[in-house]
Amino acid sequence: MAQPSTTPSISTTGVAGTENERGAGMMSSEVKRRVAVSLSLLEEFLAASGDPVPGNPRLLELAREGVATSALGGKHLRSALVHISAGEVTGQQLSAATAFGACVDLLHGSFLIHDDIIDRDDTRRGVPTIHALVRDEYGDPHLGTSIAITAGDLGLNRAVQLLLDSSLDDAMLRSGLRILTSAVEETITGEILDVAHSDGNVPDLELVRLSNHLKTSDYSFGAPLKLGALAAGRDPAPMQPIAFELGRAFQAADDIAGSVGDSSATGKSTGGDIVHGRMTLMTMRLEDRSGADSAAVAGAVGDVVEEGQNHLNLARVLIDESDLDLGIRAGLHDMTNRIEGMLHAHS
């Protein structure tokens, strides 16, 4: 597999920064503790939002439970990014970072509910998706899809409501909502482009890259990193180029997992992107999109790994050249290393 050329200040082993930076990394027990506090806030908020209705219908219960399961499960990469970007904060700044961390995890969970419908995935993290659960319980595929759509909508609305109900001052709330809604707009646009790729007109690879970027980079990396900076009272703008590179690399890793990842690791159907004919960085490189040619699949994995690695290399340069505090830079390097591990998991 071809290796990308190295750039000054980048370690080819994937460990960047000085020993002091690595020791001060914000992917530490402190960040994990702060993420746990954000999740506690989210859990309490969702529990309090479930006002009873006459008869408390089973479908409403399933929708609410589905939102909570989707938002509270997973690795919580996005809330971790908020706290890494915020750095060492206390008081109102810490409270803001906590609320923003809860919000981005709820946003992510809501998008996943819709994404599972679009991708026709019946499992997520090894358990049935909402549309599959309702479909199988009631024997009605349309009902399952309908409840999942409205559950995802419910979660998106509650992500905004969580911030409105928080202790954020009006100026920070307005700025935070602007970051959040901009990311949502980009994500929906990217998803529409992604869906359009399945209409029979095969897109070129650059268009696939664009849809990947739009649907992933801003809401998964840009918004969390900018919200963390906002919470700490910094200009969020410098986080954008770093988020761009991390998002591109993350999506490359996700595209590999979507084609060759095992369901026990991904929590989704093995080879789902190939089975359902999705246009990704992997499948676009396969002449035979059935995945039957193992040598071609291995070659595509190598190409996508190289593409993702180039983005990670640039991310490391941007982090090292930034004027961010030592601990924030180290935390970003830790996250870069984490994505690198995902990228190379199948190579």
C-alpha positions as CSV (number, residue, x, y, z in Angstrom):
1,M,0.0,0.0,0.0
2,A,1.4,3.4,-1.0
3,Q,2.3,5.6,2.0
4,P,1.7,9.4,1.8
5,S,4.7,11.6,2.0
6,T,5.5,12.9,5.5
7,T,5.4,16.6,6.4
8,P,7.7,18.3,9.0
9,S,6.5,18.0,12.6
10,I,4.4,14.9,11.8
11,S,5.4,11.6,13.3
12,T,5.0,8.7,10.8
13,T,4.0,6.4,13.7
14,G,0.9,8.5,14.2
15,V,1.9,10.1,17.5
16,A,2.3,13.8,17.1
17,G,3.4,16.6,19.4
18,T,5.9,16.8,22.2
19,E,6.0,14.6,25.3
20,N,4.6,17.5,27.3
21,E,1.7,17.8,24.8
22,R,0.9,14.1,24.9
23,G,1.0,14.2,28.7
24,A,-1.4,17.1,28.8
25,G,-3.8,15.6,26.3
26,M,-7.4,16.5,26.8
27,M,-8.6,13.0,25.8
28,S,-7.8,12.3,29.5
29,S,-9.8,11.1,32.4
30,E,-10.9,14.7,32.9
31,V,-12.5,14.9,29.5
32,K,-14.2,11.5,30.1
33,R,-15.5,12.9,33.3
34,R,-16.8,16.0,31.7
35,V,-18.4,14.0,28.9
36,A,-20.2,11.9,31.5
37,V,-21.6,15.1,33.1
38,S,-22.9,16.2,29.7
39,L,-24.5,12.8,29.3
40,S,-26.1,13.0,32.7
41,L,-27.5,16.4,31.8
42,L,-28.8,14.9,28.5
43,E,-30.4,12.0,30.3
44,E,-32.1,14.2,32.8
45,F,-33.3,16.6,30.1
46,L,-34.8,13.7,28.0
47,A,-36.5,12.2,31.0
48,A,-38.1,15.5,31.9
49,S,-39.2,16.2,28.4
50,G,-41.4,13.1,28.2
51,D,-44.7,14.7,29.4
52,P,-47.5,12.2,29.6
53,V,-50.3,12.2,27.1
54,P,-53.7,10.5,27.5
55,G,-53.3,6.8,27.3
56,N,-49.5,7.1,26.9
57,P,-49.6,5.3,23.5
58,R,-47.0,2.6,22.9
59,L,-45.7,4.2,19.8
60,L,-44.9,7.5,21.5
61,E,-43.1,5.5,24.2
62,L,-41.1,3.7,21.5
63,A,-40.2,7.0,19.8
64,R,-39.0,8.6,23.0
65,E,-37.0,5.6,24.1
66,G,-35.5,5.4,20.6
67,V,-34.2,9.0,20.8
68,A,-32.7,8.4,24.3
69,T,-31.1,5.1,23.2
70,S,-29.6,6.6,20.1
71,A,-28.3,9.8,21.8
72,L,-27.0,8.2,25.0
73,G,-25.3,5.2,23.3
74,G,-22.1,5.2,21.2
75,K,-18.6,6.6,21.8
76,H,-19.6,10.3,22.3
77,L,-16.8,11.6,20.1
78,R,-18.7,14.8,19.5
79,S,-19.2,15.8,23.1
80,A,-15.5,14.9,23.7
81,L,-14.6,17.3,21.0
82,V,-16.6,20.1,22.7
83,H,-14.7,19.5,25.9
84,I,-11.3,19.2,24.2
85,S,-11.8,22.5,22.4
86,A,-13.1,24.2,25.5
87,G,-9.9,23.3,27.4
88,E,-9.5,24.1,31.1
89,V,-12.6,26.0,31.9
90,T,-14.6,26.5,35.1
91,G,-17.8,28.2,36.2
92,Q,-20.2,29.5,33.5
93,Q,-17.8,28.5,30.8
94,L,-17.8,24.9,32.0
95,S,-21.6,24.9,32.2
96,A,-21.8,26.1,28.6
97,A,-19.4,23.4,27.5
98,T,-21.5,20.8,29.3
99,A,-24.7,22.0,27.6
100,F,-23.1,22.1,24.2
101,G,-21.7,18.6,24.8
102,A,-25.1,17.3,25.6
103,C,-26.6,19.1,22.6
104,V,-24.2,17.7,20.0
105,D,-24.7,14.1,21.2
106,L,-28.5,14.6,20.9
107,L,-28.1,16.1,17.5
108,H,-26.0,13.1,16.4
109,G,-28.4,10.5,17.8
110,S,-31.3,12.2,15.9
111,F,-29.4,12.2,12.6
112,L,-28.6,8.5,13.1
113,I,-32.3,7.6,13.4
114,H,-32.9,9.3,10.0
115,D,-29.7,7.9,8.5
116,D,-30.8,4.3,9.3
117,I,-34.0,4.8,7.4
118,I,-32.1,6.2,4.4
119,D,-29.5,3.5,4.5
120,R,-32.1,0.7,5.1
121,D,-30.1,-0.5,8.2
122,D,-32.0,-2.7,10.6
123,T,-29.4,-2.6,13.3
124,R,-27.4,0.1,15.0
125,R,-24.8,-0.7,17.7
126,G,-26.0,-4.3,17.5
127,V,-29.6,-3.6,18.4
128,P,-32.7,-3.0,16.2
129,T,-33.2,0.5,14.8
130,I,-36.4,2.3,15.6
131,H,-38.0,1.7,12.2
132,A,-37.1,-2.0,12.3
133,L,-38.3,-2.4,15.9
134,V,-41.7,-0.8,15.2
135,R,-42.0,-2.6,11.8
136,D,-41.4,-6.0,13.4
137,E,-43.6,-5.4,16.5
138,Y,-46.6,-4.2,14.4
139,G,-45.9,-6.0,11.2
140,D,-46.1,-2.7,9.3
141,P,-43.0,-1.3,7.4
142,H,-44.7,2.1,6.7
143,L,-45.6,2.5,10.4
144,G,-42.0,1.7,11.3
145,T,-40.6,4.4,8.9
146,S,-43.2,6.9,10.0
147,I,-42.4,6.6,13.7
148,A,-38.6,6.7,13.1
149,I,-39.0,9.9,11.0
150,T,-41.0,11.6,13.7
151,A,-38.7,10.3,16.4
152,G,-35.7,11.8,14.6
153,D,-37.6,15.1,14.2
154,L,-38.4,15.0,17.9
155,G,-34.7,14.6,18.8
156,L,-33.6,17.5,16.5
157,N,-36.1,19.8,18.1
158,R,-35.1,18.8,21.6
159,A,-31.4,19.5,20.8
160,V,-32.4,23.1,20.2
161,Q,-34.7,23.1,23.2
162,L,-31.9,21.8,25.4
163,L,-29.9,24.9,24.7
164,L,-32.9,27.2,25.1
165,D,-33.6,25.7,28.6
166,S,-29.9,26.0,29.6
167,S,-28.2,28.8,31.6
168,L,-26.5,30.2,28.5
169,D,-26.6,34.0,28.2
170,D,-28.5,35.3,25.2
171,A,-25.4,36.3,23.2
172,M,-23.8,32.8,23.6
173,L,-27.1,31.1,23.0
174,R,-27.6,33.0,19.7
175,S,-24.0,32.3,18.6
176,G,-24.3,28.6,19.5
177,L,-27.6,28.2,17.7
178,R,-26.1,29.9,14.6
179,I,-23.2,27.3,14.6
180,L,-25.6,24.5,15.2
181,T,-28.2,25.4,12.6
182,S,-25.4,26.0,10.0
183,A,-24.1,22.5,10.6
184,V,-27.6,21.0,10.4
185,E,-28.1,22.8,7.0
186,E,-24.8,21.4,5.6
187,T,-25.6,17.9,6.9
188,I,-29.0,17.8,5.3
189,T,-27.6,19.1,2.0
190,G,-24.9,16.4,2.1
191,E,-27.5,13.7,2.8
192,I,-29.6,14.9,-0.2
193,L,-26.6,14.7,-2.4
194,D,-25.8,11.3,-1.0
195,V,-29.3,10.0,-1.7
196,A,-29.2,11.5,-5.2
197,H,-26.2,9.3,-6.0
198,S,-28.5,6.3,-5.9
199,D,-30.8,7.6,-8.7
200,G,-29.0,5.6,-11.4
201,N,-26.7,8.4,-12.4
202,V,-23.3,7.3,-11.0
203,P,-21.5,10.4,-9.6
204,D,-17.8,11.2,-10.0
205,L,-15.5,10.6,-7.1
206,E,-15.2,14.3,-6.4
207,L,-18.9,14.7,-5.9
208,V,-18.9,11.8,-3.4
209,R,-16.1,13.6,-1.6
210,L,-18.2,16.7,-1.4
211,S,-21.3,14.9,-0.1
212,N,-19.2,13.1,2.5
213,H,-17.7,16.4,3.6
214,L,-21.0,18.2,3.8
215,K,-22.8,15.4,5.7
216,T,-20.0,14.8,8.2
217,S,-17.3,17.4,8.7
218,D,-19.3,20.3,10.1
219,Y,-21.8,18.6,12.4
220,S,-19.4,15.9,13.7
221,F,-16.2,18.1,14.0
222,G,-16.8,21.7,13.0
223,A,-19.8,22.4,15.3
224,P,-18.4,20.6,18.4
225,L,-15.0,22.2,18.1
226,K,-16.5,25.7,17.4
227,L,-19.0,25.3,20.3
228,G,-16.2,24.3,22.7
229,A,-14.2,27.4,21.7
230,L,-17.3,29.6,22.0
231,A,-17.9,28.2,25.5
232,A,-14.4,29.1,26.5
233,G,-14.8,32.7,25.1
234,R,-12.5,32.2,22.1
235,D,-13.1,32.9,18.4
236,P,-14.5,29.6,17.0
237,A,-13.3,30.3,13.4
238,P,-9.7,28.8,13.8
239,M,-11.2,25.4,14.6
240,Q,-12.8,25.1,11.2
241,P,-9.8,24.1,9.0
242,I,-8.8,21.5,11.6
243,A,-12.4,20.1,11.7
244,F,-12.4,20.0,7.9
245,E,-9.4,17.6,7.8
246,L,-10.5,15.5,10.7
247,G,-14.0,15.1,9.2
248,R,-12.6,14.0,5.8
249,A,-10.4,11.4,7.4
250,F,-13.2,10.2,9.7
251,Q,-15.5,9.7,6.7
252,A,-12.8,7.8,4.9
253,A,-12.5,5.4,7.8
254,D,-16.3,5.1,8.0
255,D,-16.6,4.4,4.3
256,I,-14.0,1.5,4.7
257,A,-15.9,0.1,7.7
258,G,-19.2,0.4,5.7
259,S,-17.8,-1.9,3.0
260,V,-15.5,-4.4,4.9
261,G,-16.2,-3.9,8.6
262,D,-17.6,-6.7,10.6
263,S,-21.0,-6.2,12.2
264,S,-19.6,-7.1,15.6
265,A,-17.4,-4.0,15.4
266,T,-19.5,-1.6,13.4
267,G,-22.9,-2.5,15.0
268,K,-24.4,-2.4,11.5
269,S,-24.9,-5.0,8.7
270,T,-21.6,-6.4,7.3
271,G,-20.8,-4.9,3.9
272,G,-24.0,-2.8,4.0
273,D,-22.7,-0.1,1.6
274,I,-21.9,-2.8,-1.0
275,V,-25.1,-4.7,-0.5
276,H,-27.3,-1.6,-0.8
277,G,-25.3,0.0,-3.7
278,R,-24.3,3.2,-1.8
279,M,-21.8,5.5,-3.5
280,T,-18.8,5.9,-1.1
281,L,-15.1,6.4,-1.4
282,M,-14.8,2.6,-1.3
283,T,-17.5,1.5,-3.7
284,M,-16.7,4.2,-6.3
285,R,-13.3,2.6,-6.6
286,L,-14.7,-0.9,-7.4
287,E,-15.6,-1.8,-11.0
288,D,-17.5,-4.8,-9.7
289,R,-19.6,-3.3,-6.9
290,S,-20.7,-6.7,-5.7
291,G,-17.5,-6.8,-3.6
292,A,-16.7,-10.3,-5.0
293,D,-13.2,-9.3,-6.2
294,S,-11.2,-9.5,-3.0
295,A,-8.0,-8.1,-4.6
296,A,-9.9,-5.1,-5.9
297,V,-11.5,-4.5,-2.5
298,A,-8.1,-4.6,-0.8
299,G,-6.7,-2.2,-3.3
300,A,-9.6,0.2,-2.7
301,V,-9.0,0.0,1.0
302,G,-5.4,1.0,0.5
303,D,-6.4,3.9,-1.7
304,V,-9.0,5.2,0.8
305,V,-6.6,4.7,3.7
306,E,-4.0,6.8,1.9
307,E,-6.6,9.5,1.2
308,G,-7.6,9.6,4.8
309,Q,-4.0,9.6,6.0
310,N,-3.2,12.7,3.9
311,H,-6.0,14.5,5.7
312,L,-4.8,13.4,9.1
313,N,-1.2,14.6,8.2
314,L,-2.5,18.0,7.3
315,A,-4.7,18.1,10.5
316,R,-1.5,17.5,12.6
317,V,0.3,20.4,10.8
318,L,-2.7,22.7,11.5
319,I,-2.8,21.7,15.1
320,D,0.9,22.2,15.6
321,E,0.9,25.6,13.9
322,S,-2.1,26.9,15.9
323,D,-1.9,29.2,18.9
324,L,-4.2,26.9,20.9
325,D,-3.3,26.1,24.5
326,L,-1.0,23.1,25.0
327,G,-3.7,20.9,26.5
328,I,-6.1,21.6,23.6
329,R,-3.5,20.8,21.0
330,A,-2.7,17.6,22.8
331,G,-6.3,16.6,23.0
332,L,-6.7,17.3,19.3
333,H,-3.7,15.1,18.6
334,D,-5.2,12.4,20.7
335,M,-8.4,12.5,18.6
336,T,-6.3,12.5,15.4
337,N,-4.6,9.3,16.6
338,R,-7.9,7.8,17.4
339,I,-9.2,8.4,13.9
340,E,-6.0,7.1,12.5
341,G,-6.6,3.8,14.3
342,M,-10.1,3.6,12.8
343,L,-8.7,4.3,9.4
344,H,-6.1,1.6,9.5
345,A,-8.3,-1.0,11.2
346,H,-9.0,-2.9,8.0
347,S,-5.7,-2.3,6.1
